[in-house]
Amino acid sequence: MKPIFEQTSAAFKLFILLGLLLFGALLGMLTGLVLSALFYGLPVDQIFLDPGTLEGLQIARVMQISGQLGLFVFPPLFYSLLVNKFPLTSLGFNKAHQPEILIFGVLTMFIGLPLIHFLGELNQQMHLPEFMAGLEQWMIDKEEQAALLSEQFLEVTTVSGLLFNLFMIAIIPAIGEELLFRGAMQPLLIRLFKNVHLGIFIASLLFSLMHLQFYGLLPRVALGLFMGYYFYYSKSLWVPILMHFVNNGTAVIVYYLNHNGHIQIEMERFGAVESHWLVVLSLMLVSAGIVYAARKATIEVEN
């Protein structure tokens, strides 16, 4: 059966995707509310308990997973069914033909840490004009709320808790967010703007903005660029999925080890350096890896 919207423009396809995102977000939220009400026997208007309590934290986890599935997994999959004859292939579920690019992509997530931390520190110094004080306070509040909830999720003491966090914080976001921003949105934006670099940048910016953590905007844009370029040159969504999983999974594991006294370094300082020369070296090595991926992709096309 021919997809309904296969022959439509990139702009119209983007409109379809955005509509599915809105629907998916509502569906995910409603599903989480229903599941929480069924599992915990609470009226819907009492679902949002304090996540500092055990029951409240469990409900927050249900809402987190259902929200991620509704917002990041459902929309790109359904979108691809509507616009592509081969939906999974079009999203990038292809074998990575250059294993070394997969390795370089994973290494980039570690090599790029000094650069990411530097951008994060730069981002923290951001201040809006006085007339935007209300907006700035809202941004600070959102940042603090997200940080508090993340800490409550991460503060586990058992291996089973660690594995659950890897599933919730590393596996689902790695698959879902890469499906949406790299598999579905990035190719659309490249076609819409007729510019590879602009398309990858805008997809990375939207990826960062979607988290609603504005004091982490710059480092997330950089991470989006890393994954975006590796996806573009590898033509395989498995590459950015693995990169994303390694990034989030490392944070989860480092937090667990530090929280339980196994290591001294805190998650927030993992990979941070004091020397600006090391930040420059980090940027150079990351750039070299992306250039290498581009050259490999060019050679493969020529052959």
C-alpha positions in Angstrom: 0.0 0.0 0.0 1.4 3.4 -1.0 1.9 5.8 1.9 -0.7 8.5 2.0 1.6 11.5 2.2 4.7 10.1 0.3 4.5 12.7 -2.5 3.9 15.8 -0.3 6.4 18.6 0.3 9.0 18.6 3.1 7.2 21.5 4.8 3.9 19.6 4.9 5.7 16.5 6.2 7.2 18.6 9.0 3.7 19.9 9.8 2.5 16.2 10.0 5.4 15.3 12.3 4.7 18.3 14.6 1.0 17.4 14.8 1.9 13.8 15.7 4.3 15.2 18.4 1.5 17.1 20.0 -0.8 14.1 19.9 1.9 11.8 21.2 2.7 14.1 24.1 -1.0 14.1 25.1 -1.3 10.4 24.6 1.8 9.7 26.7 0.6 11.9 29.5 -2.9 10.4 29.6 -1.4 6.9 29.4 0.8 7.6 32.4 -2.1 9.1 34.4 -4.3 6.0 33.7 -1.5 3.5 34.5 -0.7 5.4 37.7 -4.4 5.5 38.7 -4.7 1.7 38.0 -1.5 0.7 39.7 -1.8 2.9 42.8 -5.5 3.3 43.2 -5.4 7.0 43.2 -7.9 9.5 41.7 -6.5 11.2 38.6 -6.4 14.6 40.4 -4.1 13.1 43.0 -1.6 11.5 40.7 1.1 14.1 41.0 2.4 13.3 44.4 5.7 14.6 45.8 8.4 12.6 44.1 10.3 12.8 47.3 8.0 10.1 48.7 8.4 6.4 47.5 5.0 6.3 45.9 5.4 9.7 44.4 8.8 8.6 42.9 7.3 5.4 41.4 4.5 7.4 39.8 7.0 9.9 38.4 8.9 7.0 36.8 5.7 5.7 35.2 4.9 9.2 33.9 8.5 9.6 32.7 8.5 6.4 30.7 5.0 6.9 29.2 5.9 10.4 28.3 9.0 9.4 26.5 7.3 6.7 24.6 4.4 9.0 23.7 6.6 12.0 22.6 9.7 10.4 21.1 8.9 6.9 20.0 5.3 6.9 18.7 5.3 10.1 16.5 8.4 9.3 14.3 7.3 5.7 13.8 3.7 6.6 12.8 5.0 9.6 10.7 7.3 7.3 8.7 4.4 4.9 8.0 2.5 7.8 6.6 5.2 9.2 4.3 7.6 6.3 3.4 7.2 3.0 1.6 10.0 1.5 3.7 9.4 3.2 7.1 12.2 1.6 9.2 14.8 2.0 6.5 13.9 5.6 5.9 14.3 6.3 9.6 17.9 5.0 9.4 17.5 1.5 10.7 20.3 0.3 8.4 23.4 -1.7 9.2 26.5 0.5 9.9 28.7 -0.4 7.0 31.8 1.2 8.5 32.4 -0.3 12.0 35.2 2.2 12.6 32.7 5.0 12.4 30.7 3.3 15.1 33.8 3.2 17.2 34.7 6.8 16.5 31.2 7.9 17.4 31.4 6.2 20.8 34.9 7.6 21.4 33.6 11.1 20.5 31.3 11.1 23.4 34.3 10.7 25.8 36.8 12.8 23.8 34.2 15.6 23.6 33.6 15.8 27.4 36.1 18.6 28.1 34.4 20.7 25.3 30.9 19.8 26.6 31.8 20.9 30.2 33.3 24.1 28.9 30.2 24.9 27.0 28.1 24.1 30.1 30.1 26.5 32.2 29.7 29.2 29.5 26.0 28.5 29.4 25.7 29.0 33.2 27.0 32.5 32.8 24.1 33.5 30.6 21.9 36.3 31.8 18.9 37.8 30.1 18.2 41.6 30.0 16.3 43.1 33.0 13.0 43.4 31.2 13.1 39.6 30.7 13.7 38.9 34.4 10.4 36.9 34.6 11.4 34.6 31.8 14.9 34.1 33.3 13.3 33.2 36.7 11.0 30.7 34.9 14.1 29.2 33.2 15.9 28.9 36.5 12.9 27.3 38.2 12.6 24.7 35.3 16.3 23.9 35.6 16.0 23.4 39.4 12.9 21.2 39.0 14.6 19.0 36.4 17.8 18.7 38.5 15.8 17.7 41.6 13.8 15.1 39.7 16.9 13.7 38.1 18.6 13.4 41.5 15.6 11.6 42.9 15.6 9.1 39.9 19.4 8.5 40.2 19.7 8.1 44.0 19.5 4.3 44.0 21.5 1.8 46.0 20.8 -1.5 44.3 21.9 -3.1 41.1 18.3 -3.6 40.1 17.7 0.2 40.6 20.8 0.9 38.5 19.5 -1.3 35.7 16.1 0.3 35.8 17.7 3.7 35.5 19.8 2.6 32.5 16.5 1.5 30.9 14.6 4.7 31.7 17.4 7.3 31.3 19.7 5.7 28.7 17.9 3.1 26.6 14.5 4.7 26.0 15.8 8.2 25.4 18.6 6.9 23.1 16.2 5.1 20.9 13.3 7.6 21.1 15.1 10.9 20.8 17.3 9.6 18.0 14.3 8.3 16.2 12.7 11.7 16.4 15.5 14.2 16.0 18.0 12.3 13.8 15.8 9.7 12.0 12.7 11.8 11.2 13.4 15.5 11.8 17.0 15.9 10.6 16.5 14.6 7.0 13.3 16.7 6.7 15.1 19.9 7.8 17.9 19.2 5.4 15.5 18.9 2.5 13.5 21.9 3.7 16.4 24.3 4.0 18.4 22.6 1.2 21.5 22.8 3.4 23.0 19.9 5.3 24.8 21.9 8.0 21.8 24.1 8.7 19.5 21.1 8.8 21.7 19.3 11.3 22.1 22.5 13.4 18.4 23.2 13.6 17.7 19.6 14.5 20.3 19.8 17.3 18.9 23.1 18.5 15.4 21.6 18.7 16.8 18.5 20.4 18.3 20.8 23.1 15.2 23.0 23.5 12.9 20.0 23.9 14.6 19.2 27.2 13.5 22.6 28.7 16.8 22.9 30.5 18.0 26.2 29.2 21.2 26.4 31.2 22.3 23.2 29.4 21.3 24.5 26.0 24.8 24.8 24.5 26.3 21.5 25.6 23.1 19.7 24.3 23.3 21.5 21.0 26.9 20.3 20.7 26.0 16.7 21.5 23.2 16.9 18.9 25.7 18.1 16.4 28.0 15.2 17.2 25.2 12.6 16.7 23.7 14.5 13.8 26.9 14.4 11.7 27.7 10.8 12.5 24.2 9.8 11.5 24.4 11.8 8.3 27.7 10.3 7.2 27.1 6.7 8.5 23.4 6.6 7.2 22.7 4.3 10.2 20.6 5.4 13.1 22.3 2.8 15.2 25.4 5.0 15.4 23.7 8.0 17.2 21.6 5.6 19.2 24.8 4.0 20.6 26.4 7.4 21.1 23.4 8.7 23.0 23.2 5.5 25.1 26.9 5.8 26.0 26.5 9.4 27.0 23.4 8.9 29.2 24.5 5.5 30.5 27.9 6.8 31.6 26.2 9.5 33.6 23.9 7.0 35.3 26.8 4.7 36.2 29.1 7.4 37.4 26.3 8.9 39.6 25.6 5.4 41.0 29.2 4.7 41.8 29.7 8.1 43.4 26.5 8.0 45.3 27.3 4.6 46.8 30.9 5.6 47.7 32.7 3.5 45.1 34.4 6.5 43.4 35.1 10.0 44.5 34.4 11.9 41.2 31.0 13.4 40.9 28.9 12.9 37.8 28.8 16.7 37.1 32.6 16.8 37.0 33.3 13.6 35.1 35.4 14.5 32.1 35.9 18.2 33.1 39.3 19.8 32.8 40.9 23.0 34.0 43.1 23.7 31.0 41.6 25.5 28.0 44.2 23.9 25.8 42.6 20.5 26.6 39.3 22.0 25.6 40.8 23.1 22.3 42.3 19.6 21.8 38.9 18.1 22.6 37.3 20.3 19.8 40.1 19.4 17.4 39.8 15.6 18.0 36.0 15.7 17.7 36.2 17.6 14.5 38.8 15.2 13.1 36.5 12.3 13.9 33.6 13.9 12.0 35.9 14.7 9.1 37.1 11.1 9.0 33.5 9.9 9.0 32.8 12.2 6.1 35.8 10.9 4.1 34.7 7.3 4.7 31.2 8.1 3.5 32.6 9.8 0.4 34.9 6.9 -0.4 32.0 4.4 0.0 29.8 6.4 -2.4 32.6 6.6 -5.0 33.2 2.8 -4.8 
